[in-house]
Amino acid sequence: MIRYIKGRVEYMNSQFVILDNQGLGYRVYTSSNTLGKLNLNTETMLHTHQHVREDQLTLFGFESLEELELFELLIGISKIGPKVGLSVLSSMRPKEVRAAVLSNDKKTFSKVPGIGAKTAERMILELKDKLKDFDLWEYEEAIEIESDQKILKEAVEALEALGYSSLEAEGVCKKISADTVESMIKKALKELI
């Protein structure tokens, strides 16, 4: 019913924002990817999904239409609810989700909190069919992301070999964009030191 909300960001925490729209405050749950793009006291627009349960009415909002559409595909999978859908989109960008589906990468999905090996397998199986009709699905783009994931993975492994924890290394590397493993490692070391 409610497809987007425009308003001023009044409050933010790690799970939701409160948007003021003409004196009404809407609590909108969102992914960490969207939260990272928002700032307090600024005007924004979130594309929303209204989730209705017997005892609850909840809004989920995303900065991009692509993220919203992927969220709706995720919660359309059997036994995947909004909490797990948000968890996926907080752990991975939409392009990374598509790349993982394209390459049958169960391991990447299994790293997401709330997803085990069987759920990851089911997600890939069901998303492959659904993403065929997803207008943002592009094979070349997914291959490019797969290459980015390889750079990220190798850089993280190199930093772990230098004594950094996997959490520390991955956290820094995900914030950096680089064309080569060497470039990513150099930039990461500057951040870590």
C-alpha positions as CSV (number, residue, x, y, z in Angstrom):
1,M,0.0,0.0,0.0
2,I,2.7,2.6,1.0
3,R,5.4,2.4,-1.8
4,Y,7.6,5.3,-0.7
5,I,7.9,8.0,2.0
6,K,9.6,11.3,1.7
7,G,10.6,13.0,4.9
8,R,13.3,14.3,7.2
9,V,15.4,11.7,9.1
10,E,14.6,12.5,12.8
11,Y,16.2,9.4,14.4
12,M,18.4,6.5,13.4
13,N,19.7,3.4,15.0
14,S,21.2,0.1,13.7
15,Q,17.8,-1.3,12.7
16,F,15.5,1.6,11.7
17,V,15.0,5.2,11.0
18,I,12.1,7.5,11.9
19,L,11.1,9.8,9.0
20,D,9.0,12.9,9.7
21,N,6.5,13.4,7.0
22,Q,4.4,16.5,7.6
23,G,4.3,16.0,11.3
24,L,3.9,12.2,11.2
25,G,6.8,10.0,12.3
26,Y,7.1,6.7,10.4
27,R,9.4,4.0,11.8
28,V,11.0,2.3,8.8
29,Y,13.2,-0.8,9.3
30,T,16.0,-0.9,6.8
31,S,19.3,-2.5,5.8
32,S,22.7,-1.3,7.0
33,N,23.5,-0.4,3.3
34,T,20.6,2.1,3.3
35,L,21.4,3.3,6.8
36,G,25.0,4.1,5.7
37,K,23.6,6.5,3.0
38,L,21.3,8.5,5.4
39,N,22.1,11.4,7.7
40,L,20.1,12.9,10.6
41,N,18.1,16.0,9.8
42,T,18.2,15.6,6.1
43,E,15.4,15.1,3.6
44,T,15.3,11.6,2.0
45,M,13.0,9.3,0.2
46,L,12.7,5.6,1.0
47,H,11.1,3.0,-1.3
48,T,8.9,0.9,1.1
49,H,7.3,-2.4,1.6
50,Q,4.4,-2.6,4.0
51,H,4.5,-6.0,5.8
52,V,1.2,-7.1,7.4
53,R,0.9,-9.8,10.0
54,E,-2.0,-10.6,12.3
55,D,-0.5,-8.7,15.2
56,Q,1.8,-6.3,13.4
57,L,2.0,-3.7,10.7
58,T,5.7,-2.9,9.7
59,L,7.3,-0.7,7.1
60,F,10.6,-1.7,5.5
61,G,12.4,1.0,3.4
62,F,15.3,1.2,1.1
63,E,17.3,3.9,-0.6
64,S,17.2,2.2,-4.0
65,L,14.3,0.6,-5.9
66,E,16.7,-2.3,-6.7
67,E,17.2,-3.1,-3.0
68,L,13.4,-3.0,-2.4
69,E,12.7,-5.3,-5.3
70,L,15.4,-7.7,-4.1
71,F,14.0,-7.6,-0.6
72,E,10.6,-8.5,-1.9
73,L,12.0,-11.4,-3.9
74,L,13.9,-12.7,-0.8
75,I,10.8,-12.6,1.4
76,G,8.9,-14.4,-1.3
77,I,11.1,-17.5,-0.8
78,S,9.5,-20.1,1.5
79,K,10.7,-19.8,5.1
80,I,12.5,-16.4,4.5
81,G,10.9,-13.6,6.5
82,P,11.6,-9.9,6.6
83,K,14.3,-10.3,9.3
84,V,16.4,-12.7,7.2
85,G,15.7,-10.6,4.1
86,L,17.1,-7.5,5.9
87,S,20.0,-9.6,7.2
88,V,21.0,-10.6,3.6
89,L,20.8,-7.0,2.3
90,S,22.7,-5.7,5.4
91,S,25.5,-8.2,4.7
92,M,25.6,-8.0,0.9
93,R,24.8,-5.4,-1.8
94,P,22.2,-6.4,-4.4
95,K,24.9,-6.9,-7.0
96,E,26.7,-9.3,-4.6
97,V,23.5,-11.2,-4.1
98,R,23.1,-11.6,-7.8
99,A,26.7,-12.7,-8.3
100,A,26.4,-15.3,-5.5
101,V,23.2,-16.7,-7.1
102,L,24.8,-16.7,-10.6
103,S,27.8,-18.6,-9.3
104,N,25.9,-21.0,-7.0
105,D,28.0,-19.6,-4.1
106,K,26.3,-21.2,-1.1
107,K,29.3,-20.3,1.1
108,T,28.7,-16.5,0.8
109,F,25.0,-16.8,1.7
110,S,25.9,-19.1,4.7
111,K,28.0,-16.3,6.2
112,V,24.8,-14.2,6.6
113,P,23.3,-14.4,10.1
114,G,20.2,-16.5,10.2
115,I,21.1,-18.5,7.0
116,G,22.4,-22.1,7.1
117,A,23.6,-24.3,4.3
118,K,20.2,-25.7,3.4
119,T,18.6,-22.3,3.4
120,A,21.4,-20.9,1.2
121,E,20.8,-23.8,-1.2
122,R,17.1,-23.1,-1.3
123,M,17.6,-19.4,-1.8
124,I,19.9,-19.9,-4.8
125,L,17.5,-22.4,-6.3
126,E,14.5,-20.1,-5.9
127,L,16.2,-16.8,-6.8
128,K,17.7,-18.2,-10.0
129,D,14.2,-18.5,-11.5
130,K,13.0,-15.2,-10.1
131,L,16.0,-13.2,-11.1
132,K,15.5,-14.2,-14.8
133,D,12.6,-11.7,-14.8
134,F,14.4,-9.2,-12.5
135,D,15.0,-6.2,-14.8
136,L,18.3,-5.3,-13.2
137,W,19.8,-8.8,-13.8
138,E,22.7,-8.4,-16.2
139,Y,25.2,-11.2,-16.7
140,E,28.2,-9.0,-17.4
141,E,27.5,-6.9,-14.3
142,A,27.3,-10.1,-12.2
143,I,30.6,-11.3,-13.6
144,E,32.2,-8.0,-12.7
145,I,31.0,-8.3,-9.1
146,E,32.3,-11.9,-9.0
147,S,35.7,-10.5,-9.9
148,D,35.3,-7.8,-7.2
149,Q,34.5,-10.5,-4.7
150,K,37.7,-12.4,-5.7
151,I,39.8,-9.3,-5.1
152,L,38.1,-8.8,-1.7
153,K,38.6,-12.4,-0.7
154,E,42.3,-12.5,-1.7
155,A,43.0,-9.2,0.0
156,V,41.3,-10.4,3.2
157,E,43.3,-13.6,3.2
158,A,46.5,-11.6,2.7
159,L,45.7,-9.3,5.7
160,E,44.9,-12.4,7.8
161,A,48.3,-13.8,6.9
162,L,49.8,-10.5,8.2
163,G,48.1,-11.1,11.6
164,Y,44.8,-9.2,11.3
165,S,41.6,-10.9,12.3
166,S,39.2,-11.9,9.5
167,L,36.5,-9.5,11.0
168,E,39.0,-6.6,11.0
169,A,40.3,-7.3,7.5
170,E,36.9,-7.9,5.9
171,G,35.4,-4.8,7.6
172,V,38.2,-2.5,6.2
173,C,38.3,-4.1,2.7
174,K,34.5,-3.9,2.2
175,K,34.8,-0.1,2.5
176,I,37.5,0.1,-0.1
177,S,37.2,0.0,-3.9
178,A,40.2,-1.2,-5.8
179,D,41.0,-2.8,-9.2
180,T,43.7,-5.1,-8.0
181,V,44.4,-7.2,-4.9
182,E,47.6,-5.3,-4.3
183,S,45.9,-1.9,-4.5
184,M,43.2,-3.1,-2.0
185,I,45.9,-4.4,0.4
186,K,47.8,-1.1,0.3
187,K,44.7,1.0,1.0
188,A,43.6,-1.4,3.7
189,L,46.9,-1.2,5.5
190,K,46.7,2.6,5.5
191,E,43.3,2.3,7.2
192,L,44.5,-0.3,9.7
193,I,47.8,1.4,10.8
